[in-house]
Amino acid sequence: MKLDDDIHNYYEKLLLDHLVELQIDEQYDAEFIADLCCIVLNQLPAKYIRYEVDMAFYLPQTERFEMVMKVREAVTRAKTFLDGQRDKE
């Protein structure tokens, strides 16, 4: 059995949008970014969807804002943790 390819965690999109906004790919290598994404997503609840348009239509602005803020906070925590690990090396 396989899940539909369209099913994905909406937090992944929010995370990627924020990483682009921060221009993380210009500052860190792929290994760091992969670790960062795993740490961030493990801090957040899952919000599975099939279509982005569903979120645009049915998600209240207050809930979307809260989700964005959770992503930003999780990125800050994960980045601080990973930067600290790099300093120890």
N, C-alpha and C positions, 0 to 999 in steps of 0.2 A: 504494500500500500504506500502511496506517495501523496503528500499534501500538494495542493494546487500551487503552481509556480507563482501565481499572483498574490498569495498570502505572504504578508510580511509584517514586521513589527514597525509601527509608525514612528516609534522613538528612533529607529535607525535613520529615517529621513531627517528628523529634527537634528540628530547628532551630526550627520553629514553636512547639513546646511550650516550649522554652527562652526564646524571645522573649516569649511570654505570661508566663512566670514572672518575667522581668526587667521586664515592663511597658514594653517598648521603644516600643510604639505611643503611649504617653502622653508620651514624651520627645522623639520624633523624627517628622519628616514622612514621607510615603509614599516620596518620592524616596530619602531616606537609608536607609530600611528595605529598599527594593528593591536598592540598591547593596550594603548589608550582606549580604543574603541571597545575592547572586551571589558576593561575595567569599568568604563562608563556604563555600558549596557547592563552589566551585572548589578549596578546600583539602582537601576530604574525598573519600574514595573513593565510588563509587556502589554502592548496595546495593538493587537493584531487586526489588520484590515486587508481587504482585497483591492479596493480602489481608492486612490487619493481623493477623488471627488466626494466620496462618502464623508471623509473627515471635514472637507471644506463646507459641506452642506449641513451636517448634523452636529458638529462639535461647537459648543458655545465658545465665544471668544475668551471668556474668563478661564475656561478649562485649557484651551490652547495656550494661553499666556502662562498658566501654571506649569504646563508640560515643558514649554520652552525654558522657563526658569529652572526647573529640575535638571534639564540637560546642561544648562550653563553651570550650575553648581556642581554637578557630577563631573564635568570636564575639568573644572578648576581643581577639584579634589584629586582626580586621577592624574592630572598633569603635575601637580605638586608632589604626589607620591612618586611618580616615575622620574621626575627631575631629581628627587632625593636619592633614588636608587642609582641613578647615573653618577651622582656626586660621590657615592660610596665606592664606585668601581675604580 
